[in-house]
Amino acid sequence: MSFAAPELLLLLPAAALATAVIALVRRRGSALLFADPSPLRAAARPTWRLRLRALPTVLRWIAVALLIVAIARPREGLAVTTLPEEGIDIVVTVDVSSSMTTMIGPGTSRISAARAVVGEFVTALSGDRVGLVVFQARALTLSPLTLDRVAILRRLTALQPGLLEDGTAIGLGVAEALSLLRDSPAPSRVIVLLTDGDNNAGEIDPLTASQLATALGVRLYTIGFVGGRIGSPIDVLTLRQMAQSTGGRYFDATTQEELASAYAEIGDLERSRVGERRFTSFRELAPPLIAAALALLALDYGLRATWLRRYP
């Protein structure tokens, strides 16, 4: 059992103190009426009415205690449901230059691995808006921020080289993603950039783009996908600086499994940033306490008005 407002239980000692003070004042007041009450005590027969004369007062203060406990809202927990907090806007930014057609396994190229992994990543982002940007020598938005997972998954089928002039404009890819997030009201705004090469096109330097992301409060995660080729020209240092300057991280991936692991870790990191929502089901215990208190007050009133009535 727990209390929704446990601080209200501090009223219990206050009520007990008030009871003691009132009893003390009444006792002193009565002592002034008779110098020696022993003759009266000797003449009085110890009837049940006399013995129970304090019962109404006891009932009243028990009722007060029950009401204090009731307003503190005692409750019993029945079930707890935990859901990830919503409020993440993510733009998935993918390099679709011709080098992404490099095979990393039997029947699997970098671009096909990227399509599969990004599809799983997007599907797992339930409740969050996702946008999709691709880049070669220029950048192109394939989907604005949306909750429509089906639409995003359809756009992923278009992830292939040839949409734009060939090249690797990493800075332009980040800038295009920032244009989608610039007016986003989400508490967490993120760009996940995947590339397999070095920046060799576009008029925006990657570090300049990451500085703009920092100014806009957007985190940048970068992934270097070098599977299937030794001695890749990928600029790991720049990709790491881009991510770290915005509060994100850089990931290396050489296989589809490592790529999936990188995206999964990014999802977990963002979930941990926004936290989770907890819904707890309670059974309130205050109503029966209030009913008992009212019954005691009614009994108190009845006794004072009838059997234990006092006369001046």
Stockholm file with secondary structure:
# STOCKHOLM 1.0

chainA/1-312         MSFAAPELLLLLPAAALATAVIALVRRRGSALLFADPSPLRAAARPTWRLRLRALPTVLRWIAVALLIVAIARPREGLAVTTLPEEGIDIVVTVDVSSSMTTMIGPGTSRISAARAVVGEFVTALSGDRVGLVVFQARALTLSPLTLDRVAILRRLTALQPGLLEDGTAIGLGVAEALSLLRDSPAPSRVIVLLTDGDNNAGEIDPLTASQLATALGVRLYTIGFVGGRIGSPIDVLTLRQMAQSTGGRYFDATTQEELASAYAEIGDLERSRVGERRFTSFRELAPPLIAAALALLALDYGLRATWLRRYP
#=GR chainA/1-312 SS CEESSGGGGGHHHHHHHHHHHHHHHHHHHHHTTCSCCHHHHHHSCCCHHHHTTTHHHHHHHHHHHHHHHHHTCEEEEEEEEEEECCCEEEEEEEECSGGGGCEEETTEEHHHHHHHHHHHHHHHCTTSEEEEEEESSSEEEEEEEESCHHHHHHHHTTCSTTSSCSSCCHHHHHHHHHHHHTTCCCSEEEEEEEESSCCCSSSSCHHHHHHHHHHHTCEEEEEEECTTCSSCCCCHHHHHHHHHHTTCCEEEESSHHHHHHHHHHHHHHHHHHHCEEEEEEEEECHHHHHHHHHHHHHHHHHHHHTTTCCCC
#=GC SS_cons         CEESSGGGGGHHHHHHHHHHHHHHHHHHHHHTTCSCCHHHHHHSCCCHHHHTTTHHHHHHHHHHHHHHHHHTCEEEEEEEEEEECCCEEEEEEEECSGGGGCEEETTEEHHHHHHHHHHHHHHHCTTSEEEEEEESSSEEEEEEEESCHHHHHHHHTTCSTTSSCSSCCHHHHHHHHHHHHTTCCCSEEEEEEEESSCCCSSSSCHHHHHHHHHHHTCEEEEEEECTTCSSCCCCHHHHHHHHHHTTCCEEEESSHHHHHHHHHHHHHHHHHHHCEEEEEEEEECHHHHHHHHHHHHHHHHHHHHTTTCCCC
//
